[in-house]
Amino acid sequence: MNIVVVCGTNREGALSRLLAAEVVETYHQVDASVDLLDMNELPAEALLPTAYKEQPDNVKSLVDRFLKSDGAVFIVPEYNGSYPGVLKLFVDMLPYPEGFDHRPCAFIGLAAGQFKGLRSVEHFQQVAGYRNAHLYPRRLFIGDSFRQFVDGKLADDELTERLKEQAAGFVEYIKAIKPA
Ligand SMILES: Cc1cc2nc3c(=O)[nH]c(=O)nc-3n(C[C@H](O)[C@H](O)[C@H](O)COP(=O)(O)O)c2cc1C
């Protein structure tokens, strides 16, 4: 099973990147093959006005990696009460309908503040749902982000456990809705 873990920001020093690395490790533990697709890989060419019609090769290669997945896990940081613009740009580069249609998607919110990425995830879920993705219902929300990592690792064992539960559940969900 191929899982793509999407780090939903290109911000230098983003904590989402640390979280994404932990999520990748968690999926390795359930024997999935994982591709970490970081929004910092989205090339500036994605901003060209022509990119929608004539997709630059370096954008297409990123899009193709996403399309290869059996399921996508989105790490969705909260920026200004929503999800980062670079993540929407990537979504807008995905082809219609196969970008999301019937693709199982799981979500993890991360925020500095007390709303724990609830808004960023729910805003993003609206887009994925609109595009007919299968939304895995067990989401994870992490607040107080700047206190959650020690030496680059999640410090809260309970959160680590919940990441594992989500991964195990998401893999079963994918098997159930995408039978071999
Ligand atoms: C442009 C920008 C806007 C942000 N807006 C919010 C916000 O509305 N609410 C919040 O709790 N944190 C906000 N933050 C803080 C992020 O949620 C915090 O940095 C968190 O760790 C996730 O983002 P990161 O992966 O970039 O670190 C914002 C950060 C940036 C860079």
The ligand as an SDF file (V2000), in Angstrom:
LIG
                    3D

 31 33  0  0  0  0  0  0  0  0999 V2000
    1.3840   32.8700    8.1990 C   0  0  0  0  0  0  0  0  0  0  0  0
    1.0780   32.1920    9.5090 C   0  0  0  0  0  0  0  0  0  0  0  0
   -0.1760   32.3260   10.0680 C   0  0  0  0  0  0  0  0  0  0  0  0
   -0.4800   31.6840   11.2760 C   0  0  0  0  0  0  0  0  0  0  0  0
   -1.7500   31.7720   11.7870 N   0  0  0  0  0  0  0  0  0  0  0  0
   -2.0680   31.0590   12.8860 C   0  0  0  0  0  0  0  0  0  0  0  0
   -3.4160   31.0420   13.3760 C   0  0  0  0  0  0  0  0  0  0  0  0
   -4.3240   31.6090   12.7950 O   0  0  0  0  0  0  0  0  0  0  0  0
   -3.6790   30.3210   14.4770 N   0  0  0  0  0  0  0  0  0  0  0  0
   -2.7020   29.6220   15.1500 C   0  0  0  0  0  0  0  0  0  0  0  0
   -3.0150   28.9780   16.1570 O   0  0  0  0  0  0  0  0  0  0  0  0
   -1.4300   29.6290   14.7230 N   0  0  0  0  0  0  0  0  0  0  0  0
   -1.0940   30.3080   13.5980 C   0  0  0  0  0  0  0  0  0  0  0  0
    0.1900   30.2760   13.1130 N   0  0  0  0  0  0  0  0  0  0  0  0
    1.1900   29.4670   13.8150 C   0  0  0  0  0  0  0  0  0  0  0  0
    1.2280   28.0220   13.2570 C   0  0  0  0  0  0  0  0  0  0  0  0
   -0.0080   27.3770   13.5000 O   0  0  0  0  0  0  0  0  0  0  0  0
    2.3760   27.2890   13.9260 C   0  0  0  0  0  0  0  0  0  0  0  0
    3.5890   27.7590   13.3990 O   0  0  0  0  0  0  0  0  0  0  0  0
    2.2760   25.7810   13.8770 C   0  0  0  0  0  0  0  0  0  0  0  0
    3.4750   25.2360   14.3920 O   0  0  0  0  0  0  0  0  0  0  0  0
    1.9940   25.1600   12.5220 C   0  0  0  0  0  0  0  0  0  0  0  0
    2.6820   25.8060   11.4930 O   0  0  0  0  0  0  0  0  0  0  0  0
    4.1980   25.4230   11.0370 P   0  0  0  0  0  0  0  0  0  0  0  0
    4.1620   24.0180   10.5080 O   0  0  0  0  0  0  0  0  0  0  0  0
    4.5330   26.4320   10.0120 O   0  0  0  0  0  0  0  0  0  0  0  0
    5.0500   25.5140   12.2820 O   0  0  0  0  0  0  0  0  0  0  0  0
    0.5050   30.9160   11.9250 C   0  0  0  0  0  0  0  0  0  0  0  0
    1.7900   30.8070   11.3540 C   0  0  0  0  0  0  0  0  0  0  0  0
    2.0750   31.4100   10.1510 C   0  0  0  0  0  0  0  0  0  0  0  0
    3.4450   31.2470    9.5340 C   0  0  0  0  0  0  0  0  0  0  0  0
  1  2  1  0
  2  3  1  0
  2 30  2  0
  3  4  2  0
  4  5  1  0
  4 28  1  0
  5  6  2  0
  6  7  1  0
  6 13  1  0
  7  8  2  0
  7  9  1  0
  9 10  1  0
 10 11  2  0
 10 12  1  0
 12 13  2  0
 13 14  1  0
 14 15  1  0
 14 28  1  0
 15 16  1  0
 16 17  1  0
 16 18  1  0
 18 19  1  0
 18 20  1  0
 20 21  1  0
 20 22  1  0
 22 23  1  0
 23 24  1  0
 24 25  2  0
 24 26  1  0
 24 27  1  0
 28 29  2  0
 29 30  1  0
 30 31  1  0
M  END
$$$$
